[in-house]
Amino acid sequence: MQGRQIAIFAWSKNHRGFYMPALLLEDSFKEEACMKYINAKDLLPAALVKELQRYVQGGYLYVPTEQAQQKRWGEVSGYRQELQQRNHQIAEEFRNGTSMEKLAEKYFLSVSAIRKIIYQK
């Protein structure tokens, strides 16, 4: 077991007075997790900050993106495009005579997965 403690659990009081378990992360782990926190006072009008403080004080609040602006899985990282290129390559190799079994072995996929890739619309 490593000697470095990454996270600890603590009890945090919410706006209704109930104690809830909270996960507290070390600062270095927060950076690794690519979490970007912004102080509400630096971004929002004072009246809105005051209203938010009625619900959350000293905690983190996640604000999700709008449905219309959300990106599909893999679009941000580029992995979706990598998979499309791989699948195109698999279909091309099959058209050039490589068997499904050989393709499954080469790409570390099942024959069933290769079949789906080849016959997808």
N, C-alpha and C positions, 0 to 999 in steps of 0.2 A: 504494500500500500504506500502511496506517495505521501510525503510529509506536508505537501502544500495543500491548504484548505481552499477550495474553490468557492464554495457556497455554504451558507448557514441558514437554518430556519429560525425564525423569530415569530413572536406574536405581535400583531399590529391591530390597533383599535380602529374600526371603520367609523363612518359618519353616524351610524345608529348606536354606537357604543358597544358593539360586539367585538370580541377579540377573534381575529382570523389569522391563520398561519400565513406567513409571508416569506418569500425566498429572497435573501439578501446576497447579492453577488459581490465578489471582490472587484475593485475597479479594473484590474487587468483583465478579468474575465469578461466584463462588460465590453471592453474594447474588442476582445476577440470575437464576441458575439455580434459585433457590428451594430450595436444599439446606439442610436443617436438621440440624446435627450436635449431638449431646449427648455430653458426656464420660461414659464408661461408669462411672467412679467415682461420678458424681452420681446414677446411676440403678440400678445393679446391686449385689448383695451382693459383698463383697470376695472371697469364694471364687470366685465366677463370673468376676470380673474377672481374677483370677489364672489361671484355666483358659483364658480367652480369650487371655491374653497368650502362652500357649504357641503359639498359631497366628498371631496378628496383634499386632505391637507398633508403636505409633505410626502405624498406618494407619487407613483408614476401612473400616468394615464395614457392609454394607447388610443390613438385616433385613427380608425381604419380609413383607407382610401375609398372613394366613391366607386360604386360598381362599374360605372362607365370608364373609369380611369385605371381599373385594375388590369394588370398584365396577366396573360395566361401562364401556366406553369412552364418554367424553363426559358421564358423570353428574356428575362433580365440577365441570366447567367449565360445565355447562348446555347444551353444544352439541348433545347428543343431543335435548334438548327443542326447541331451535331448529329442528333439521332436521325433527322430527316436525310442528311448526307449519307450516314451509315446505311440506312434502309434502302436508299437509292443504289448504293454500291452493291448491297446484297442482291437486289432485284436484277441489276446489270450482270453480276457474276452468274446468276441462275440462268439468265437468257443466253449467256455465253457457254452454257453446258456444265457448270459446277453443280453437283448434286446437293440436295437439301441437307443430307447428313454431313457432307464436307463443310458446308456453310455454317451449320450449327456448331461444329467443332471449331472452326476458325474464329467465329464471333462469340463463342461461349454462350450460345443460346440453345434452347430446345428446338427440335425439329418442328414442333407445333408453332413456336414463335416465328420461325423462319417462314413457315407456310403462311401465317397471317401477314407477314411483311410482304411476301411475294404476291399474294392474291388480294391485297387491300386495294380499295378503289381510289 
